[in-house]
Amino acid sequence: MSGAEQRVRTVEVPGAVLAVHRPAAGDGADGREPGLFVHGLGGSAANWTALMDRLGDVVDGEAVDLPGFGRSGPPADGNLSVSGHVRAVIGYLEAAGRGPVHLFGNSLGGAVAVRLAALRPDLVRSLTLVSPALPELPPQRSAWSTGLLALPGLPALLRRLPVNERGPEQATEDLLRLVYGDPAGLSAAARAEAVAEYRRRLEVPHAMQALTGSARGIVSAYTERGDQALWRQAENVPAPVLLVYGLRDKLVGYRSARRACAAFADARLLVLPESGHVAMMEHPDQVARAVRELIAEAAR
């Protein structure tokens, strides 16, 4: 994991055992307010390292690997729905006794954070959403590949394909082009780290199941109605919200920003013209500045 050295511990929660990452320095006893960072589909806690580093003086941050991702094992009951991930994160916050927290979510993690903040407002001080996976119908064409992951039988098909013919380097490059607005700006070290992470995932037997199952969970959440609808739940979030969108995002369209600003009771918007789907990795300085303003407002 890049940036400051991290400590990793495992915490048993209802239905899963989560890996929780935090900077090696600091134990939260210095007056900083607690924060929790939740990654997106196919990601891990490492996606938040750059932003956590920049907020380390104001937020006592921890990042979780959702069930089946990063260093967390798959859920015991196989529940990879948005609600299943919410259950795991709530379980961790209750077990750790760290709430209320400044809660951060990207993509799938954004949907998880919205549902959590609506159902358990007592656990959330503020909410920062980077390209949250809120229902966008129809999705933009560049996001169709993610939706296809939800098709039944796809994991078995992908296991039969000669994936290794492309090689980890090319597969990683394809992924970087999908999630970054300008992948050419990545350093050689960052690219090497991304390739190493891709190789590690290839060795994890449950990685494809977690990816496809969680993709299916997002698609299912997009179709939910009534009180379970994510947009309805967004309207019920009382915490102050920072929305971060990149104009080069190929997975979550900027057109969602207007609806999101209208849905949340207390929202502010940061638009990054050069960013893609992972603004906290691509432009962490700009995101950190906006988060500091949000935290200051929440304190007032």
DRENDREN-31124 format. One line per 3 residues: number of its first residue (from 1); their letters; for each residue x, y negated, z negated of C-alpha. Coordinates in Angstrom, 1 decimal, always signed. Layout:
<rs>
NUM	A	X:Y:Z  ...
</rs>
This chain:
<rs>
1	MSG	+0.0:+0.0:+0.0  +1.4:-3.3:+1.0  +1.8:-6.4:-1.2
4	AEQ	+2.2:-6.1:-5.0  +2.8:-2.7:-6.5  -0.5:-0.9:-7.3
7	RVR	-1.5:+1.5:-10.0  -4.1:+4.2:-9.2  -6.2:+6.0:-11.6
10	TVE	-9.2:+8.3:-11.1  -12.5:+7.8:-12.9  -15.4:+10.3:-13.0
13	VPG	-18.7:+8.7:-12.2  -22.1:+10.3:-11.4  -21.7:+12.6:-8.4
16	AVL	-18.0:+11.7:-7.6  -14.5:+11.0:-8.8  -13.3:+7.6:-7.7
19	AVH	-9.7:+6.4:-7.1  -9.4:+2.9:-8.6  -6.5:+0.7:-7.6
22	RPA	-5.2:-2.4:-9.4  -2.0:-4.5:-9.5  +0.7:-3.0:-11.7
25	AGD	+1.1:-6.3:-13.5  -1.6:-7.6:-15.8  -4.3:-5.7:-17.7
28	GAD	-7.1:-8.3:-17.7  -6.4:-9.5:-21.2  -5.2:-13.0:-20.0
31	GRE	-8.6:-14.7:-19.5  -9.0:-14.0:-15.8  -12.5:-12.9:-14.8
34	PGL	-12.9:-9.3:-13.5  -13.3:-8.6:-9.8  -14.2:-5.5:-7.8
37	FVH	-13.4:-5.0:-4.1  -15.3:-2.5:-1.9  -14.0:-1.5:+1.5
40	GLG	-15.8:-0.7:+4.8  -16.4:+2.3:+6.9  -13.2:+4.3:+7.6
43	GSA	-11.3:+1.9:+5.3  -9.8:+2.2:+1.8  -8.8:+0.0:-1.2
46	ANW	-5.7:-1.0:+0.7  -7.8:-3.2:+3.0  -8.1:-5.7:+0.1
49	TAL	-4.4:-5.9:-1.0  -3.6:-9.2:+0.8  -6.6:-10.9:-0.7
52	MDR	-6.2:-9.5:-4.1  -2.6:-10.7:-4.1  -3.7:-14.3:-3.3
55	LGD	-6.4:-14.3:-6.0  -4.3:-12.6:-8.7  -4.1:-15.7:-10.8
58	VVD	-7.9:-16.2:-11.1  -9.3:-12.7:-10.6  -8.4:-9.6:-12.5
61	GEA	-9.0:-7.5:-9.4  -9.6:-3.8:-8.9  -10.4:-2.0:-5.6
64	VDL	-12.2:+1.3:-5.3  -12.0:+4.0:-2.7  -15.6:+4.9:-2.0
67	PGF	-16.4:+8.7:-2.2  -14.7:+10.6:+0.6  -12.3:+7.7:+1.5
70	GRS	-8.8:+6.8:+0.6  -7.7:+8.8:-2.4  -11.3:+9.6:-3.6
73	GPP	-12.7:+13.1:-3.1  -16.0:+13.6:-1.4  -19.2:+13.3:-3.4
76	ADG	-20.2:+16.5:-5.2  -23.7:+16.4:-3.7  -22.6:+15.3:-0.3
79	NLS	-24.6:+12.0:-0.6  -22.8:+9.5:+1.7  -25.8:+7.2:+2.1
82	VSG	-25.5:+3.5:+1.2  -27.5:+4.3:-2.0  -25.1:+7.1:-2.8
85	HVR	-22.1:+4.7:-2.6  -24.0:+2.2:-4.7  -24.6:+4.8:-7.4
88	AVI	-20.8:+5.6:-7.5  -19.8:+1.9:-7.8  -22.4:+1.2:-10.5
91	GYL	-21.2:+4.3:-12.3  -17.7:+2.9:-12.3  -18.7:-0.5:-13.5
94	EAA	-20.7:+1.0:-16.3  -17.9:+3.5:-17.2  -15.3:+0.7:-17.2
97	GRG	-17.4:-1.9:-19.0  -16.0:-4.6:-16.7  -19.2:-6.2:-15.6
100	PVH	-20.3:-8.7:-14.6  -17.7:-8.9:-11.9  -16.9:-11.0:-8.9
103	LFG	-17.9:-8.5:-6.3  -16.4:-8.3:-2.8  -17.6:-6.1:+0.1
106	NSL	-16.6:-5.7:+3.7  -18.8:-4.0:+6.4  -20.2:-0.9:+4.8
109	GGA	-18.9:-2.2:+1.5  -20.9:-5.4:+2.1  -24.1:-3.4:+2.4
112	VAV	-23.2:-1.5:-0.8  -22.5:-4.9:-2.6  -25.8:-6.4:-1.5
115	RLA	-27.8:-3.5:-2.7  -25.9:-3.3:-6.0  -26.3:-7.1:-6.6
118	ALR	-30.1:-6.8:-6.0  -30.6:-3.8:-8.2  -28.2:-4.7:-11.0
121	PDL	-27.8:-8.5:-11.1  -26.4:-8.1:-14.6  -23.2:-6.6:-13.1
124	VRS	-22.4:-9.4:-10.6  -21.1:-12.9:-11.2  -20.6:-13.8:-7.6
127	LTL	-20.7:-12.0:-4.2  -18.3:-12.3:-1.3  -19.3:-10.6:+1.8
130	VSP	-16.9:-10.2:+4.8  -18.8:-9.1:+7.9  -21.4:-7.3:+5.9
133	ALP	-23.2:-4.4:+7.6  -26.7:-5.8:+7.3  -29.3:-4.6:+9.9
136	ELP	-28.6:-6.1:+13.3  -31.0:-4.8:+16.0  -30.1:-4.3:+18.7
139	PQR	-26.4:-4.0:+17.7  -23.9:-5.6:+20.0  -22.5:-3.2:+22.6
142	SAW	-19.0:-3.2:+21.1  -20.5:-1.7:+18.0  -22.2:+1.3:+19.7
145	STG	-19.1:+3.5:+19.2  -19.7:+3.2:+15.4  -23.3:+4.1:+15.8
148	LLA	-22.4:+7.2:+17.8  -20.6:+8.5:+14.8  -24.0:+9.2:+13.2
151	LPG	-25.0:+11.7:+15.9  -25.6:+15.3:+14.6  -22.8:+17.7:+15.6
154	LPA	-20.3:+15.0:+16.3  -17.7:+16.1:+13.7  -17.6:+19.6:+15.1
157	LLR	-17.2:+18.1:+18.6  -14.4:+15.8:+17.6  -12.5:+18.6:+15.9
160	RLP	-12.5:+20.5:+19.3  -11.2:+17.5:+21.3  -7.5:+17.2:+21.9
163	VNE	-7.2:+14.1:+19.8  -3.5:+14.5:+19.3  -2.9:+14.0:+23.0
166	RGP	-3.3:+10.3:+22.5  -1.1:+10.4:+19.5  -1.5:+8.5:+16.1
169	EQA	+0.2:+5.4:+17.5  -2.3:+5.0:+20.4  -5.3:+5.9:+18.2
172	TED	-4.2:+3.4:+15.6  -3.8:+0.7:+18.3  -7.3:+1.4:+19.5
175	LLR	-8.6:+0.9:+16.0  -6.7:-2.3:+15.4  -8.1:-3.7:+18.7
178	LVY	-11.6:-2.9:+17.4  -11.3:-4.5:+14.0  -8.8:-7.4:+14.5
181	GDP	-9.6:-10.5:+16.4  -5.9:-10.8:+17.5  -4.0:-7.5:+16.8
184	AGL	-1.0:-9.0:+18.6  -0.4:-11.1:+15.5  +0.3:-8.0:+13.4
187	SAA	+3.8:-7.5:+12.2  +5.7:-4.3:+13.1  +5.6:-3.3:+9.4
190	ARA	+1.8:-3.7:+9.3  +1.5:-1.6:+12.4  +3.8:+1.1:+11.0
193	EAV	+1.7:+1.2:+7.8  -1.5:+1.5:+9.8  -0.1:+4.4:+11.7
196	AEY	+1.1:+6.1:+8.5  -2.4:+5.7:+7.1  -3.9:+7.2:+10.2
199	RRR	-1.6:+10.2:+10.0  -2.5:+10.7:+6.3  -6.3:+10.7:+7.2
202	LEV	-5.7:+13.4:+9.7  -4.4:+15.6:+6.9  -7.5:+15.1:+4.7
205	PHA	-10.0:+17.9:+5.4  -13.1:+15.8:+4.4  -12.1:+12.6:+6.1
208	MQA	-14.3:+13.1:+9.3  -17.2:+14.3:+7.2  -17.0:+11.1:+5.0
211	LTG	-16.7:+8.9:+8.1  -19.7:+10.4:+10.0  -21.8:+10.9:+6.9
214	SAR	-21.3:+7.3:+5.9  -22.0:+6.1:+9.5  -25.2:+8.0:+9.3
217	GIV	-26.0:+6.3:+6.0  -25.6:+2.9:+7.6  -27.9:+3.8:+10.5
220	SAY	-30.4:+5.1:+8.0  -30.2:+1.9:+5.9  -30.9:-0.1:+9.0
223	TER	-34.3:+1.6:+9.4  -35.4:+1.3:+5.7  -38.5:-0.8:+5.0
226	GDQ	-40.2:-2.3:+2.0  -38.2:-3.0:-1.2  -35.4:-0.8:+0.0
229	ALW	-34.8:-2.9:+3.2  -31.4:-4.5:+2.9  -32.6:-7.9:+4.1
232	RQA	-35.4:-7.8:+1.5  -32.8:-6.9:-1.1  -30.6:-9.8:+0.0
235	ENV	-33.5:-12.1:-0.8  -33.4:-10.8:-4.3  -29.8:-11.5:-5.1
238	PAP	-29.5:-14.3:-7.7  -25.7:-14.5:-7.7  -23.9:-17.2:-5.6
241	VLL	-22.8:-15.7:-2.3  -19.9:-16.4:+0.1  -20.5:-15.2:+3.6
244	VYG	-17.4:-14.7:+5.9  -17.8:-14.1:+9.6  -15.3:-13.9:+12.4
247	LRD	-16.3:-15.1:+15.9  -14.2:-12.3:+17.4  -15.9:-9.6:+15.4
250	KLV	-16.8:-6.6:+17.6  -18.8:-4.8:+15.0  -20.9:-7.4:+13.2
253	GYR	-22.2:-10.2:+15.4  -22.0:-13.8:+14.2  -25.7:-14.1:+15.1
256	SAR	-26.3:-12.4:+11.7  -24.8:-15.3:+9.9  -27.9:-17.6:+10.3
259	RAC	-30.2:-14.9:+9.0  -27.9:-14.1:+6.1  -27.6:-17.8:+5.1
262	AAF	-31.4:-18.0:+5.0  -31.9:-14.7:+3.1  -29.6:-15.3:+0.1
265	ADA	-30.9:-17.8:-2.4  -27.5:-19.4:-3.0  -25.2:-19.0:+0.0
268	RLL	-22.3:-20.7:+1.6  -20.7:-19.8:+5.0  -17.1:-19.5:+6.2
271	VLP	-16.7:-19.0:+9.9  -13.2:-18.0:+11.2  -13.0:-18.5:+15.0
274	ESG	-9.9:-16.3:+15.4  -11.0:-13.5:+13.1  -12.4:-10.1:+13.8
277	HVA	-14.1:-7.6:+11.5  -11.6:-7.7:+8.6  -11.0:-11.4:+7.9
280	MME	-9.6:-10.7:+4.5  -6.8:-8.8:+6.2  -6.3:-11.1:+9.2
283	HPD	-6.8:-14.5:+7.5  -6.4:-13.9:+3.7  -5.3:-17.4:+2.9
286	QVA	-8.5:-19.0:+4.4  -10.7:-16.4:+2.7  -8.9:-16.9:-0.6
289	RAV	-9.5:-20.6:-0.6  -13.2:-20.2:+0.0  -13.4:-17.6:-2.8
292	REL	-11.7:-20.0:-5.2  -14.3:-22.6:-4.4  -17.1:-20.0:-5.0
295	IAE	-15.6:-19.0:-8.3  -15.3:-22.6:-9.4  -18.9:-23.3:-8.5
298	AAR	-20.1:-20.1:-10.3  -18.2:-21.3:-13.4  -19.9:-24.7:-13.3
</rs>
